[in-house]
Amino acid sequence: MQRLLIHPPFADPTQPYLSLPTLKGYLREHGLDARVLDLNVEAVHWLLQPERVRDLAHHLGTRFLELDKLDALDFEQQREYRALVEARMRIERVIEAEPSPVAVLQDPELFYDAERYLWARRQMEDFFAALSAVRYPYVIDPNRVSHGVLPWSYELLERYAAQGSPLEEFYGEVFDGPADWSDWTGNPPFVSLDDVDFVGISVAFPSQVPEALHLARNVKRRAPHAFVALGGPALHQIAIHAPEELRSRLLEFADGLGLFEGEETLRQLFPSLEAWRAAVERGDAPGAFAAIETVPNLLLRDPATGATRLGPRHTMDLRDVPPPDYGDLDLDRYLAPSRTLLYAPTRGCYWGKCSFCYYGLTETATAKYREVPPEKAASDLAILAQRYGVKNVYLSVDVLSPRYAVALAEALIERGTKIRWHCDLKVERYFTPERVELLYRAGLRAVAFGIESGNDRVLELMRKGADRATLTEVNRLFHAAGIATQWMTFTDHPGESIEEALETVSWVDAEEEHVDSFIIGRFGLEAGAHIAQEPERYGVKRIYFAEGDDLRLYALFEQRGPKPSATEREKLERAVELLSSRYALKSYPWAGAVSTHHTFLHFLRYGQRIFRNHFQRAPAALHSRPPEARPASIHGLRTRPRFDIGEIAENEERFFAGYLQRALYTTVADRRGEGAVALLSEPHYLAAIAELPSLRAGRKSNIHANKLFADEQS
């Protein structure tokens, strides 16, 4: 029997992810095996095939005409209508793109041409905007799958699985085969489920949750004999903090949930699958449970009680783990001109004290820090580089301790391993000029620092273990050594004032010549963070969730003391925008985002200052309105809108300005009896918009609509 390990959509399509090759390497070391399938990158290729892009445009035009012929639109129809209108010209740009954005991103010359890269990236964004409009109310892109307004409830996830996924036909081709075998090119791969007895779906990122649950149900329907498991960091963080009722709901999608680390889970589960399946086939639920109840880190439903049960806890010892096995993956399939691999020489965080951090396979904060011996890690990297023909590696870790980073560098130099690598590091005074120069000689070419804040009081509140002077000094050492420095900062930590937040912005500005890329995010509270464990310490009065948020990945909270005023908030946002405008920054996973494959490749080609001087040579592609697309001759794409788009935009802005304030900060008793919850949920939202008036066609002078139509043409 075959076993499958699946990386589901939607996530970064520019590089392979590490988790499933790690599991495969461990299984093969113990005489077992499973096939790794990256359905994320395959789905992106499938969606962007020319015939499917045109098909999407036809759906977009048809749905626009259906709404456009109505006499009036309710509020949700208005929002959908606006999304369709704004996506029409965007999908035409994708249709006419030659070469396609996928071809540009994979081409070793075009990828490095600033103008061609920027247009290809914008065309990718255009495509996903059109896909989202057709799949309204869902927002879909490589870094996000969400409802346009609401958090994910299980009811919404069920609806997405039944109606929302754009990949139902894709899964049919993968698991049932193409409709016409004579046209089959081998992509997407065909995988018969007839002789498969295990399917594991790894949910590494929140953006994968909706498709992962849909895929799990899809696979179980096609292969009821197979054990279907969900696991991965995002799934773990949902399940580990979920109340019993919500854990039980997750198990409606799968036979088991893999929490914490998965190597031993699979090693012990696979030999027990035959006994589990035999019990299932004879209708013996207690026997099926007994066959696998001692598998470590596996969450199951106990048929005797109906309650969920987690197997024994197991944490990996990294001292003798095998390297990841990428052998099942086509490394040239990813949206990049050259190969890269991910490798994890450490797990967890050696510091583990930061107030805001919740990362990885643990209940709170970060996992216990462990290391692969540096000599073994250097050997693994040499083997991987030779086996898969790669020169570039991302060390995909929470962090490397400074001593370990230097020891690994020494081992790489001693072995003569010629790779170029990037990773996250915590700023420490241990990094002297000599040690930083050693890191450069060992191949380190870019580093991401968790800088967080430019104010010493806030840094102390965050428990960062470093002050501004140290952060400044050590960062300058790395930059002077030729290593690109990327800063990760954020505002709105509990207790931070607007003045302190502005200090962070002005500090990044002052250090501009030594900072090659940065992000200034906004604080979001996660359930496992230290702030959530000791809220009083940080001046947090209460922590709660929205009523409709069943996944509970991000908490809402209320601080003691006054909130920043709208004027103060606007001042901060303007300062961030002004600073960012001097760099060619972009969101994940594109060039200009921190620690992405595309960013690293551009650093390697053009040097540290690329995001300050390279993309600025293509100002039209960076900032200007795209050129007019040729008409695609698809019904509905060029029809003048009958409804006033400007008025719809005003209606949305006016409604959400009041509604979200009310829905997020007004709390009521939780129906599950678990304290207070915010009002935001599907029933509350639908009740609120039911009171809004409909918009009639031609109600205003249509100035807004005519202007938008003219803009589309120009």
KETITI-263075 format. One record per residue (C-alpha): x, y, z; residue number from 1. Coordinates in steps of 0.25 Angstrom, whole numbers, plus 5000, padded with zeros to 4 digits. Example, Ala and Ser with C-alpha at 12.3 -4.5 7.8 and 13.67 -1.06 7.14 Angstrom:
! residues 2
x  y  z  k
5049  4982  5031  1
5055  4996  5029  2
END
This chain:
! residues 714
x  y  z  k
5000  5000  5000  1
5004  5014  4997  2
5005  5026  5007  3
5004  5040  5003  4
5009  5053  5010  5
5002  5065  5003  6
5006  5080  5004  7
4993  5087  5001  8
4989  5100  4995  9
4990  5112  4997  10
5005  5116  5001  11
5018  5120  4995  12
5020  5114  4981  13
5034  5119  4980  14
5041  5108  4988  15
5038  5095  4994  16
5034  5094  5008  17
5043  5086  5018  18
5033  5079  5027  19
5029  5067  5018  20
5043  5064  5012  21
5047  5064  5027  22
5037  5053  5030  23
5040  5045  5018  24
5055  5045  5021  25
5052  5040  5035  26
5043  5029  5030  27
5053  5024  5020  28
5063  5024  5031  29
5054  5014  5038  30
5051  5005  5026  31
5037  5012  5023  32
5033  5022  5012  33
5023  5031  5008  34
5021  5039  4995  35
5022  5055  4996  36
5013  5063  4987  37
5013  5078  4986  38
4999  5081  4982  39
5001  5095  4985  40
5011  5098  4974  41
5003  5089  4964  42
4990  5096  4967  43
4997  5110  4964  44
5002  5104  4950  45
4988  5098  4948  46
4981  5111  4951  47
4990  5119  4942  48
4989  5111  4930  49
4984  5120  4918  50
4971  5112  4916  51
4967  5113  4931  52
4971  5128  4931  53
4961  5130  4920  54
4951  5121  4927  55
4952  5130  4939  56
4950  5142  4931  57
4937  5136  4925  58
4932  5133  4939  59
4936  5147  4943  60
4929  5154  4931  61
4916  5145  4933  62
4915  5148  4948  63
4916  5163  4945  64
4905  5163  4935  65
4896  5155  4944  66
4897  5165  4955  67
4898  5177  4945  68
4884  5174  4939  69
4877  5174  4953  70
4869  5187  4957  71
4876  5188  4971  72
4887  5181  4979  73
4887  5178  4993  74
4900  5181  5001  75
4907  5168  4999  76
4903  5168  4984  77
4909  5182  4983  78
4922  5178  4989  79
4923  5166  4980  80
4919  5175  4968  81
4930  5185  4971  82
4940  5173  4972  83
4936  5168  4959  84
4937  5182  4952  85
4950  5185  4958  86
4956  5171  4954  87
4951  5172  4939  88
4963  5179  4933  89
4972  5172  4943  90
4969  5158  4937  91
4970  5164  4923  92
4985  5168  4926  93
4987  5153  4930  94
4981  5148  4918  95
4990  5156  4909  96
5003  5155  4917  97
5014  5149  4908  98
5022  5143  4913  99
5013  5138  4924  100
5016  5143  4939  101
5020  5128  4942  102
5029  5128  4930  103
5036  5141  4935  104
5038  5136  4949  105
5044  5124  4944  106
5053  5130  4934  107
5068  5132  4938  108
5069  5145  4930  109
5055  5151  4931  110
5054  5149  4946  111
5065  5158  4948  112
5060  5169  4939  113
5054  5179  4949  114
5043  5183  4939  115
5039  5169  4935  116
5039  5164  4949  117
5030  5175  4954  118
5020  5173  4943  119
5020  5158  4945  120
5018  5160  4960  121
5006  5170  4958  122
5000  5160  4948  123
5000  5149  4958  124
4993  5159  4968  125
4983  5162  4956  126
4980  5148  4954  127
4977  5145  4969  128
4969  5158  4970  129
4960  5152  4959  130
4960  5138  4965  131
4955  5145  4978  132
4945  5153  4971  133
4939  5140  4964  134
4940  5133  4977  135
4934  5144  4986  136
4933  5146  4998  137
4946  5138  4999  138
4960  5145  4997  139
4970  5136  4991  140
4985  5138  4989  141
4998  5131  4992  142
4998  5137  5006  143
4984  5137  5010  144
4971  5130  5008  145
4960  5137  5016  146
4946  5142  5016  147
4946  5156  5012  148
4940  5161  5026  149
4938  5149  5035  150
4947  5140  5043  151
4947  5125  5040  152
4935  5118  5047  153
4933  5103  5044  154
4921  5106  5037  155
4928  5115  5027  156
4939  5105  5026  157
4928  5095  5022  158
4923  5104  5012  159
4936  5107  5006  160
4939  5092  5005  161
4925  5090  4998  162
4925  5102  4989  163
4937  5112  4991  164
4949  5104  4986  165
4954  5108  4972  166
4961  5094  4972  167
4950  5084  4971  168
4953  5080  4957  169
4968  5080  4960  170
4967  5070  4971  171
4959  5062  4961  172
4970  5062  4951  173
4980  5058  4962  174
4972  5047  4968  175
4963  5042  4956  176
4972  5045  4944  177
4970  5055  4933  178
4958  5054  4924  179
4966  5052  4912  180
4979  5044  4915  181
4984  5047  4901  182
4987  5061  4905  183
4993  5058  4919  184
5007  5064  4921  185
5009  5058  4934  186
5005  5071  4941  187
4998  5071  4950  188
5002  5057  4955  189
4992  5046  4955  190
4991  5038  4968  191
4981  5027  4969  192
4976  5025  4983  193
4972  5011  4981  194
4984  5005  4988  195
4987  5017  4997  196
4984  5014  5012  197
4989  5027  5018  198
4988  5042  5014  199
4995  5052  5023  200
4992  5067  5020  201
5002  5077  5026  202
4996  5090  5029  203
5008  5099  5031  204
5001  5112  5030  205
4988  5118  5033  206
4986  5121  5018  207
4985  5106  5016  208
4974  5103  5026  209
4962  5104  5017  210
4968  5096  5005  211
4974  5086  5015  212
4960  5083  5021  213
4954  5082  5008  214
4965  5073  5002  215
4964  5064  5014  216
4949  5062  5012  217
4951  5060  4997  218
4961  5049  4999  219
4953  5042  5010  220
4941  5042  5000  221
4949  5036  4989  222
4957  5026  4999  223
4949  5023  5011  224
4958  5011  5014  225
4970  5021  5016  226
4974  5027  5029  227
4974  5042  5027  228
4982  5051  5036  229
4984  5066  5038  230
4996  5072  5044  231
5006  5083  5043  232
5009  5096  5051  233
4996  5103  5047  234
4987  5092  5050  235
4995  5089  5063  236
4993  5103  5068  237
4978  5102  5065  238
4976  5089  5072  239
4985  5090  5084  240
4977  5102  5089  241
4963  5098  5084  242
4952  5095  5094  243
4947  5080  5093  244
4935  5084  5084  245
4944  5090  5074  246
4955  5079  5074  247
4944  5069  5072  248
4939  5078  5060  249
4953  5077  5054  250
4952  5061  5055  251
4940  5062  5046  252
4950  5065  5034  253
4960  5054  5038  254
4963  5041  5045  255
4973  5047  5054  256
4981  5060  5056  257
4996  5060  5057  258
5001  5070  5068  259
5015  5074  5072  260
5026  5067  5064  261
5022  5056  5054  262
5033  5047  5051  263
5030  5037  5062  264
5016  5039  5060  265
5017  5033  5046  266
5028  5023  5049  267
5019  5016  5060  268
5005  5019  5052  269
5009  5012  5039  270
5011  4998  5044  271
4998  4999  5051  272
4990  5003  5039  273
4986  4989  5035  274
4980  4986  5049  275
4973  4999  5049  276
4967  4997  5035  277
4963  4983  5038  278
4955  4988  5050  279
4949  4999  5042  280
4944  4989  5031  281
4937  4980  5042  282
4931  4992  5048  283
4939  4990  5061  284
4941  5005  5065  285
4947  5001  5079  286
4957  4992  5072  287
4961  5002  5062  288
4964  5012  5073  289
4971  5002  5081  290
4980  4999  5069  291
4986  5013  5069  292
4983  5019  5083  293
4997  5019  5088  294
5003  5025  5075  295
5010  5038  5080  296
5005  5052  5078  297
4993  5046  5071  298
4979  5052  5074  299
4968  5043  5073  300
4953  5042  5077  301
4951  5031  5087  302
4938  5023  5083  303
4935  5019  5097  304
4933  5033  5102  305
4933  5042  5090  306
4944  5051  5095  307
4957  5054  5088  308
4970  5047  5093  309
4984  5051  5091  310
4995  5040  5090  311
5008  5040  5098  312
5016  5053  5096  313
5029  5051  5088  314
5040  5061  5085  315
5051  5058  5075  316
5065  5057  5079  317
5072  5064  5067  318
5086  5058  5069  319
5085  5047  5059  320
5073  5051  5050  321
5075  5048  5035  322
5075  5060  5025  323
5061  5063  5018  324
5058  5055  5006  325
5053  5064  4994  326
5054  5052  4984  327
5039  5053  4981  328
5039  5067  4977  329
5042  5074  4964  330
5051  5085  4969  331
5050  5092  4955  332
5035  5093  4957  333
5035  5105  4966  334
5033  5119  4962  335
5047  5123  4962  336
5059  5123  4952  337
5068  5114  4961  338
5066  5103  4971  339
5067  5105  4986  340
5065  5096  4998  341
5061  5098  5013  342
5068  5091  5024  343
5066  5092  5039  344
5079  5090  5047  345
5072  5094  5060  346
5057  5094  5066  347
5051  5103  5076  348
5057  5116  5081  349
5069  5117  5091  350
5064  5130  5097  351
5050  5127  5098  352
5046  5139  5106  353
5040  5149  5097  354
5026  5154  5101  355
5019  5153  5088  356
5025  5140  5081  357
5017  5128  5079  358
5023  5119  5068  359
5024  5105  5064  360
5020  5092  5071  361
5018  5095  5085  362
5007  5100  5095  363
5013  5113  5098  364
5024  5122  5094  365
5034  5114  5086  366
5038  5099  5086  367
5050  5094  5094  368
5063  5098  5087  369
5070  5086  5081  370
5082  5086  5071  371
5087  5076  5060  372
5102  5075  5063  373
5109  5086  5054  374
5118  5076  5048  375
5106  5067  5044  376
5098  5079  5039  377
5110  5083  5030  378
5111  5069  5025  379
5096  5069  5022  380
5096  5082  5015  381
5108  5077  5006  382
5100  5064  5003  383
5087  5072  5000  384
5095  5082  4991  385
5101  5071  4983  386
5089  5061  4982  387
5080  5072  4977  388
5089  5081  4970  389
5086  5094  4979  390
5095  5105  4983  391
5085  5113  4991  392
5079  5109  5004  393
5070  5115  5014  394
5072  5110  5029  395
5057  5109  5033  396
5058  5111  5048  397
5052  5119  5059  398
5066  5124  5061  399
5081  5119  5062  400
5088  5122  5075  401
5100  5131  5072  402
5110  5120  5077  403
5103  5110  5068  404
5103  5119  5056  405
5118  5121  5057  406
5121  5106  5060  407
5113  5103  5047  408
5121  5113  5039  409
5134  5107  5044  410
5129  5093  5040  411
5124  5098  5026  412
5138  5104  5023  413
5145  5092  5028  414
5138  5083  5019  415
5139  5093  5007  416
5124  5093  5005  417
5121  5104  4995  418
5107  5108  4998  419
5100  5122  5000  420
5090  5123  5011  421
5081  5132  5019  422
5074  5130  5032  423
5068  5137  5045  424
5078  5142  5056  425
5076  5148  5069  426
5085  5160  5071  427
5095  5157  5082  428
5108  5164  5086  429
5115  5150  5083  430
5115  5154  5069  431
5129  5161  5068  432
5134  5166  5054  433
5143  5154  5053  434
5131  5144  5055  435
5123  5152  5046  436
5133  5151  5035  437
5134  5136  5038  438
5119  5135  5035  439
5121  5142  5022  440
5133  5133  5018  441
5124  5121  5021  442
5113  5126  5011  443
5104  5135  5019  444
5098  5145  5010  445
5086  5150  5017  446
5080  5151  5031  447
5067  5154  5037  448
5068  5161  5051  449
5056  5162  5060  450
5059  5176  5064  451
5044  5179  5068  452
5045  5193  5074  453
5054  5205  5074  454
5050  5209  5089  455
5058  5203  5100  456
5046  5203  5110  457
5038  5195  5100  458
5050  5185  5097  459
5050  5183  5112  460
5035  5181  5113  461
5037  5171  5101  462
5048  5163  5109  463
5057  5164  5096  464
5070  5163  5104  465
5076  5174  5096  466
5076  5189  5095  467
5076  5199  5084  468
5090  5202  5084  469
5094  5187  5083  470
5084  5185  5072  471
5090  5197  5064  472
5104  5192  5066  473
5103  5178  5063  474
5094  5180  5051  475
5105  5190  5045  476
5115  5179  5047  477
5107  5169  5038  478
5104  5180  5028  479
5119  5184  5027  480
5123  5170  5025  481
5114  5169  5012  482
5102  5162  5018  483
5089  5167  5014  484
5081  5171  5027  485
5066  5170  5028  486
5059  5176  5040  487
5046  5171  5046  488
5039  5181  5054  489
5025  5184  5059  490
5017  5195  5066  491
5005  5194  5076  492
5011  5184  5086  493
5003  5186  5099  494
5008  5198  5107  495
5015  5204  5095  496
5011  5219  5093  497
5010  5225  5079  498
5023  5233  5082  499
5030  5220  5085  500
5025  5214  5072  501
5029  5226  5064  502
5043  5224  5070  503
5044  5211  5063  504
5041  5217  5050  505
5051  5229  5052  506
5061  5219  5056  507
5059  5210  5043  508
5060  5223  5035  509
5073  5227  5043  510
5079  5214  5040  511
5075  5213  5025  512
5089  5212  5020  513
5091  5199  5028  514
5077  5193  5027  515
5074  5186  5013  516
5060  5182  5015  517
5050  5183  5026  518
5036  5181  5031  519
5028  5190  5041  520
5016  5181  5045  521
5005  5183  5055  522
5004  5174  5067  523
4995  5163  5067  524
4992  5154  5080  525
4994  5139  5079  526
4988  5130  5089  527
5001  5123  5092  528
5009  5136  5094  529
5014  5140  5108  530
5005  5153  5108  531
4993  5143  5107  532
4998  5135  5119  533
5001  5147  5128  534
4993  5159  5122  535
4993  5167  5135  536
5008  5168  5134  537
5006  5176  5121  538
4994  5184  5124  539
4984  5176  5117  540
4971  5176  5123  541
4964  5165  5116  542
4966  5155  5105  543
4955  5150  5096  544
4951  5145  5083  545
4941  5148  5072  546
4928  5139  5073  547
4930  5134  5059  548
4945  5131  5061  549
4945  5116  5063  550
4960  5114  5059  551
4965  5125  5070  552
4978  5127  5063  553
4978  5142  5067  554
4972  5148  5080  555
4966  5161  5082  556
4970  5169  5095  557
4967  5182  5102  558
4978  5190  5109  559
4977  5198  5121  560
4979  5213  5119  561
4975  5222  5107  562
4976  5217  5092  563
4983  5225  5082  564
4974  5235  5075  565
4971  5234  5060  566
4980  5246  5058  567
4991  5239  5065  568
4989  5226  5057  569
4989  5234  5044  570
5002  5241  5048  571
5008  5227  5050  572
5003  5221  5037  573
5008  5233  5029  574
5022  5232  5035  575
5022  5217  5032  576
5017  5219  5017  577
5028  5230  5015  578
5039  5222  5020  579
5034  5210  5012  580
5033  5218  4999  581
5048  5219  4998  582
5049  5204  4997  583
5043  5194  4987  584
5037  5186  4998  585
5026  5176  4995  586
5018  5165  5003  587
5021  5151  5004  588
5025  5143  4996  589
5031  5153  4986  590
5044  5160  4985  591
5044  5171  4995  592
5038  5163  5006  593
5047  5158  5017  594
5054  5144  5016  595
5047  5140  5003  596
5054  5132  4992  597
5052  5143  4982  598
5058  5153  4991  599
5070  5145  4994  600
5072  5142  4979  601
5072  5157  4976  602
5082  5160  4988  603
5091  5150  4982  604
5090  5156  4968  605
5090  5171  4971  606
5096  5172  4985  607
5090  5177  4998  608
5084  5191  4993  609
5076  5185  4982  610
5063  5189  4989  611
5068  5203  4990  612
5073  5205  4976  613
5070  5193  4966  614
5055  5193  4965  615
5054  5208  4965  616
5060  5208  4951  617
5046  5203  4946  618
5037  5213  4952  619
5026  5211  4943  620
5025  5196  4947  621
5027  5200  4962  622
5017  5211  4963  623
5009  5214  4951  624
4996  5209  4946  625
4998  5197  4937  626
4997  5200  4922  627
4984  5197  4915  628
4980  5183  4912  629
4975  5179  4899  630
4961  5175  4899  631
4960  5160  4901  632
4946  5159  4894  633
4940  5152  4906  634
4925  5156  4908  635
4924  5165  4920  636
4938  5170  4922  637
4936  5183  4915  638
4921  5186  4918  639
4919  5199  4925  640
4914  5197  4939  641
4900  5201  4942  642
4902  5203  4957  643
4911  5214  4963  644
4924  5208  4967  645
4928  5221  4975  646
4915  5220  4983  647
4917  5205  4986  648
4931  5209  4991  649
4925  5220  5000  650
4915  5211  5005  651
4925  5200  5009  652
4934  5210  5016  653
4923  5217  5024  654
4917  5203  5028  655
4930  5197  5032  656
4935  5209  5040  657
4924  5207  5050  658
4921  5192  5049  659
4935  5187  5051  660
4937  5196  5063  661
4924  5191  5069  662
4926  5176  5065  663
4940  5175  5070  664
4939  5183  5083  665
4925  5180  5088  666
4925  5167  5096  667
4914  5157  5100  668
4914  5144  5107  669
4919  5132  5099  670
4908  5122  5095  671
4918  5111  5099  672
4919  5117  5113  673
4934  5121  5112  674
4934  5136  5116  675
4931  5148  5107  676
4932  5148  5092  677
4932  5160  5082  678
4920  5161  5073  679
4926  5158  5060  680
4920  5146  5054  681
4912  5142  5041  682
4898  5143  5048  683
4902  5157  5054  684
4908  5162  5041  685
4896  5158  5032  686
4886  5164  5042  687
4894  5177  5041  688
4894  5178  5026  689
4880  5174  5025  690
4876  5188  5030  691
4884  5195  5019  692
4877  5200  5007  693
4879  5194  4994  694
4886  5202  4983  695
4878  5204  4970  696
4884  5205  4956  697
4887  5219  4952  698
4882  5225  4965  699
4893  5236  4965  700
4898  5243  4952  701
4908  5231  4950  702
4920  5240  4950  703
4927  5230  4959  704
4924  5219  4950  705
4927  5226  4937  706
4940  5231  4943  707
4944  5217  4947  708
4940  5211  4933  709
4949  5222  4927  710
4960  5219  4936  711
4959  5204  4932  712
4961  5208  4917  713
4973  5217  4920  714
END
